[in-house]
Amino acid sequence: MLIQILITLIIGILAGTITGLIPGIHINLIGVFLVSLSASLFSSLNPIYIVIFISSMAITHTFIDFIPSIFLGCPDTDTELSILPGHELLKQGQGYQAIILTCYGSLAAIFILILILFPSILIIPKIQNILPTIIPGLLILISFFLISTEKRKFISLIIFFISGILGYFVLNFSSINQPLFPLLSGLFGSSMLITSIKNKTQIPKQEIKKPEIKIFKPLLGSLIASPICSFLPGLGSGQAAIIGNSISKNDKKGFLVLLGATNTLVMGFSFITLYLISKTRTGAASAIKEIIGTLNLNLLILILIIILISGIISFFLTKNLAKFFSQKIHKINYTKISIATLIFLSIIVLLVSNFLGLIIFIISTILGIFCIHLKVRRTNMMGCLLIPTIILYLF
């Protein structure tokens, strides 16, 4: 059985690498696909192997998916914020360092996840009914904080509310599959790509060196925010990153560490949440629940072991992939890459989220370009997630 587990683990890591490198191929889509196959093609397979595959693939994905986000401007629904500081560092020849910073955060998150397992078992069931009353006020305070740090506060407020209204309507369209994908890809991805094409952005030769970073503050912010967002509906890694950064107040390098840690912690903690309160907050946890039902402690510990092994392997795998892309990207015409990426992103949006999703993608892109043109921080467009979440908890 050990050999089968190891083989399944390796296949899961390879699958997570592929899904991480290809924009639009989200874990949620793979999860739905596996659930449907588990009732037919995989019906004779021990469900434990499917759980191992999903766990290793999901964690690997959280490491790898920052690569297309930072190098190509193609965000996943969990990495959209990494475009902002990541692409800026890329244009300064520090794209490799940007990826490594997210790697540090993700790897640290693996060990944090293991350390907080048993405290979470004791604490979370006692506070889960209190937090929903606190979250709206906290998100409102964070929203005011985002606006207050801007020089052009009125314009920033308008961008924030327009993004929020757009996000609210998009998330309430039941006919759109994966609604966050066209929304966030437009706001943070294609808008930047079009701007790069217009400005004929040139990517300099990338420095392959270890970044200097203070890791304590970003990890503290992620540690506080991620568990909260992992068992409350409507909150994902984007909101967790905003909450965590408002607590720890990081510079752009620290923010990338926080994003890496938050992305991995939210994913990993979703399995703990499934065990503690039988709630799913990620596509991977939802797929496991559909396949195996409720988790027992032994299975949760097995998942955490798989996460630990997958995380360590993924750390080195991501470093090598980041080094490879860093050595090649300056040799390629970035304008042509941006055009090709924009076309590819549009096709993926159409395939994943249908024609209505493509319309949302276009509208979101226009709003993103508008925000860049007005020279206000693009983090204001996180109103697309914050406002719908505030409304969800208040009403």
WOVENTA-V278802 format. One record per backbone hydrogen bond with DSSP energy under -1.0 kcal/mol. NH is the residue of the N-H (numbers start at 1). CO is the residue of the C=O. E is the energy in kcal/mol with one decimal. If there is no record, write none. Layout:
nh:NH co:CO e:E
nh:NH co:CO e:E
//
This chain:
nh:5 co:1 e:-2.2
nh:6 co:2 e:-2.3
nh:7 co:3 e:-2.5
nh:8 co:4 e:-2.6
nh:9 co:5 e:-2.5
nh:10 co:6 e:-2.4
nh:11 co:7 e:-2.4
nh:12 co:8 e:-2.3
nh:13 co:9 e:-2.1
nh:14 co:10 e:-2.4
nh:15 co:11 e:-2.5
nh:16 co:12 e:-2.5
nh:17 co:13 e:-1.9
nh:18 co:14 e:-1.9
nh:19 co:15 e:-2.7
nh:20 co:16 e:-1.9
nh:21 co:17 e:-1.9
nh:22 co:18 e:-1.6
nh:25 co:22 e:-1.6
nh:26 co:24 e:-1.4
nh:30 co:26 e:-1.6
nh:31 co:27 e:-2.9
nh:32 co:28 e:-2.1
nh:33 co:29 e:-2.0
nh:34 co:30 e:-2.6
nh:35 co:31 e:-2.2
nh:36 co:32 e:-1.9
nh:37 co:33 e:-1.9
nh:38 co:34 e:-2.3
nh:40 co:37 e:-1.4
nh:42 co:37 e:-2.9
nh:43 co:40 e:-1.2
nh:45 co:42 e:-1.4
nh:49 co:46 e:-1.5
nh:51 co:47 e:-2.2
nh:52 co:48 e:-2.3
nh:53 co:49 e:-2.5
nh:54 co:50 e:-2.6
nh:55 co:51 e:-2.5
nh:56 co:52 e:-2.5
nh:57 co:53 e:-2.4
nh:58 co:54 e:-2.7
nh:59 co:55 e:-2.1
nh:60 co:56 e:-2.1
nh:61 co:57 e:-2.3
nh:62 co:58 e:-1.4
nh:64 co:60 e:-2.4
nh:65 co:61 e:-2.5
nh:67 co:64 e:-2.4
nh:70 co:66 e:-2.5
nh:71 co:67 e:-2.7
nh:72 co:68 e:-1.3
nh:74 co:68 e:-2.1
nh:82 co:79 e:-1.3
nh:83 co:80 e:-1.0
nh:86 co:82 e:-2.0
nh:87 co:83 e:-2.2
nh:89 co:85 e:-2.2
nh:90 co:86 e:-2.1
nh:91 co:87 e:-2.1
nh:93 co:90 e:-1.7
nh:94 co:89 e:-3.3
nh:98 co:94 e:-2.0
nh:99 co:95 e:-2.0
nh:100 co:96 e:-2.4
nh:101 co:97 e:-2.3
nh:102 co:98 e:-1.5
nh:103 co:99 e:-2.0
nh:104 co:100 e:-2.6
nh:105 co:101 e:-1.9
nh:106 co:102 e:-2.5
nh:107 co:103 e:-2.9
nh:108 co:104 e:-2.5
nh:109 co:105 e:-1.9
nh:110 co:106 e:-1.3
nh:111 co:107 e:-1.2
nh:112 co:108 e:-2.3
nh:113 co:109 e:-2.7
nh:114 co:110 e:-1.5
nh:115 co:111 e:-2.1
nh:116 co:112 e:-2.2
nh:120 co:116 e:-2.2
nh:121 co:117 e:-1.9
nh:122 co:118 e:-1.4
nh:123 co:119 e:-2.4
nh:124 co:120 e:-2.0
nh:126 co:123 e:-1.3
nh:127 co:123 e:-1.1
nh:128 co:124 e:-1.6
nh:130 co:127 e:-1.3
nh:131 co:127 e:-1.8
nh:133 co:130 e:-1.4
nh:134 co:131 e:-1.3
nh:135 co:131 e:-2.5
nh:138 co:134 e:-2.0
nh:139 co:135 e:-2.7
nh:140 co:136 e:-2.3
nh:141 co:137 e:-2.2
nh:142 co:138 e:-2.2
nh:143 co:139 e:-2.3
nh:144 co:140 e:-2.3
nh:145 co:141 e:-2.1
nh:146 co:142 e:-2.5
nh:147 co:143 e:-1.9
nh:148 co:144 e:-2.7
nh:149 co:145 e:-1.3
nh:150 co:147 e:-1.7
nh:153 co:151 e:-1.1
nh:156 co:152 e:-2.3
nh:157 co:153 e:-2.4
nh:158 co:154 e:-2.1
nh:159 co:155 e:-2.4
nh:160 co:156 e:-2.5
nh:161 co:157 e:-2.4
nh:162 co:158 e:-2.8
nh:163 co:159 e:-2.5
nh:164 co:160 e:-2.0
nh:165 co:161 e:-2.7
nh:166 co:162 e:-2.5
nh:167 co:163 e:-2.9
nh:168 co:164 e:-2.5
nh:169 co:165 e:-2.2
nh:170 co:166 e:-2.5
nh:171 co:167 e:-2.6
nh:173 co:170 e:-1.5
nh:176 co:173 e:-1.2
nh:181 co:178 e:-1.3
nh:183 co:179 e:-1.4
nh:184 co:180 e:-2.9
nh:185 co:181 e:-2.1
nh:186 co:182 e:-1.6
nh:187 co:183 e:-2.2
nh:188 co:184 e:-2.4
nh:189 co:185 e:-1.2
nh:190 co:185 e:-2.8
nh:191 co:186 e:-1.2
nh:193 co:189 e:-2.1
nh:194 co:190 e:-2.8
nh:195 co:191 e:-1.8
nh:196 co:192 e:-2.4
nh:197 co:193 e:-2.4
nh:198 co:194 e:-2.6
nh:199 co:195 e:-2.4
nh:201 co:196 e:-2.2
nh:207 co:93 e:-3.2
nh:209 co:207 e:-1.1
nh:219 co:215 e:-1.8
nh:220 co:216 e:-2.4
nh:221 co:217 e:-2.3
nh:222 co:218 e:-2.2
nh:223 co:219 e:-2.7
nh:224 co:220 e:-1.9
nh:225 co:221 e:-2.1
nh:226 co:222 e:-2.7
nh:229 co:225 e:-2.2
nh:230 co:226 e:-1.4
nh:235 co:232 e:-1.3
nh:240 co:236 e:-2.3
nh:241 co:237 e:-2.4
nh:242 co:238 e:-1.8
nh:243 co:239 e:-2.7
nh:244 co:240 e:-3.1
nh:245 co:241 e:-2.5
nh:246 co:242 e:-1.9
nh:247 co:243 e:-1.2
nh:248 co:244 e:-2.4
nh:249 co:245 e:-2.6
nh:255 co:251 e:-2.5
nh:256 co:252 e:-1.4
nh:257 co:253 e:-1.7
nh:258 co:254 e:-2.5
nh:259 co:255 e:-2.5
nh:260 co:256 e:-2.3
nh:261 co:257 e:-2.6
nh:262 co:258 e:-2.9
nh:263 co:259 e:-2.7
nh:264 co:260 e:-1.9
nh:265 co:261 e:-2.8
nh:266 co:262 e:-2.8
nh:267 co:263 e:-1.4
nh:268 co:264 e:-3.0
nh:269 co:265 e:-3.3
nh:270 co:266 e:-1.1
nh:271 co:268 e:-1.0
nh:273 co:269 e:-2.6
nh:274 co:270 e:-1.8
nh:275 co:271 e:-1.7
nh:276 co:272 e:-2.6
nh:277 co:273 e:-2.7
nh:286 co:282 e:-2.2
nh:287 co:283 e:-2.2
nh:288 co:284 e:-2.1
nh:289 co:285 e:-2.2
nh:290 co:286 e:-2.1
nh:291 co:287 e:-1.9
nh:292 co:288 e:-3.1
nh:293 co:289 e:-1.7
nh:300 co:296 e:-2.2
nh:301 co:297 e:-2.5
nh:302 co:298 e:-2.0
nh:303 co:299 e:-2.4
nh:304 co:300 e:-2.3
nh:305 co:301 e:-2.0
nh:306 co:302 e:-2.4
nh:307 co:303 e:-2.5
nh:308 co:304 e:-2.3
nh:309 co:305 e:-2.4
nh:310 co:306 e:-2.8
nh:311 co:307 e:-2.7
nh:312 co:308 e:-2.1
nh:313 co:309 e:-2.2
nh:314 co:310 e:-2.8
nh:315 co:311 e:-2.0
nh:316 co:312 e:-1.4
nh:317 co:313 e:-2.3
nh:318 co:314 e:-2.9
nh:319 co:315 e:-2.0
nh:320 co:316 e:-2.0
nh:321 co:317 e:-2.3
nh:322 co:318 e:-2.9
nh:323 co:319 e:-2.1
nh:324 co:320 e:-2.2
nh:325 co:321 e:-2.6
nh:326 co:322 e:-2.3
nh:327 co:323 e:-1.7
nh:329 co:325 e:-2.5
nh:331 co:328 e:-1.5
nh:332 co:329 e:-1.1
nh:337 co:333 e:-2.0
nh:338 co:334 e:-2.6
nh:339 co:335 e:-2.2
nh:340 co:336 e:-2.7
nh:341 co:337 e:-2.9
nh:342 co:338 e:-2.4
nh:343 co:339 e:-2.3
nh:344 co:340 e:-2.6
nh:345 co:341 e:-3.0
nh:346 co:342 e:-2.1
nh:347 co:343 e:-2.2
nh:348 co:344 e:-2.5
nh:349 co:345 e:-2.5
nh:350 co:346 e:-2.2
nh:351 co:347 e:-2.4
nh:352 co:348 e:-3.0
nh:353 co:349 e:-2.9
nh:354 co:350 e:-1.0
nh:357 co:353 e:-1.3
nh:358 co:354 e:-1.6
nh:359 co:355 e:-1.9
nh:360 co:356 e:-2.1
nh:361 co:357 e:-2.4
nh:362 co:358 e:-2.2
nh:363 co:359 e:-2.6
nh:364 co:360 e:-2.9
nh:365 co:361 e:-2.0
nh:366 co:362 e:-2.2
nh:367 co:363 e:-2.2
nh:368 co:364 e:-2.5
nh:369 co:365 e:-2.6
nh:370 co:366 e:-2.4
nh:371 co:367 e:-2.2
nh:372 co:368 e:-2.1
nh:373 co:369 e:-2.8
nh:374 co:370 e:-1.9
nh:375 co:372 e:-1.1
nh:376 co:371 e:-1.5
nh:380 co:377 e:-1.5
nh:381 co:378 e:-1.5
nh:382 co:379 e:-1.9
nh:383 co:380 e:-1.4
nh:384 co:381 e:-2.0
nh:385 co:382 e:-1.8
nh:386 co:382 e:-2.5
nh:387 co:383 e:-1.9
nh:389 co:385 e:-1.5
nh:390 co:386 e:-2.6
nh:391 co:387 e:-2.5
nh:392 co:388 e:-2.2
nh:393 co:389 e:-1.9
nh:394 co:390 e:-2.2
nh:395 co:391 e:-2.5
//
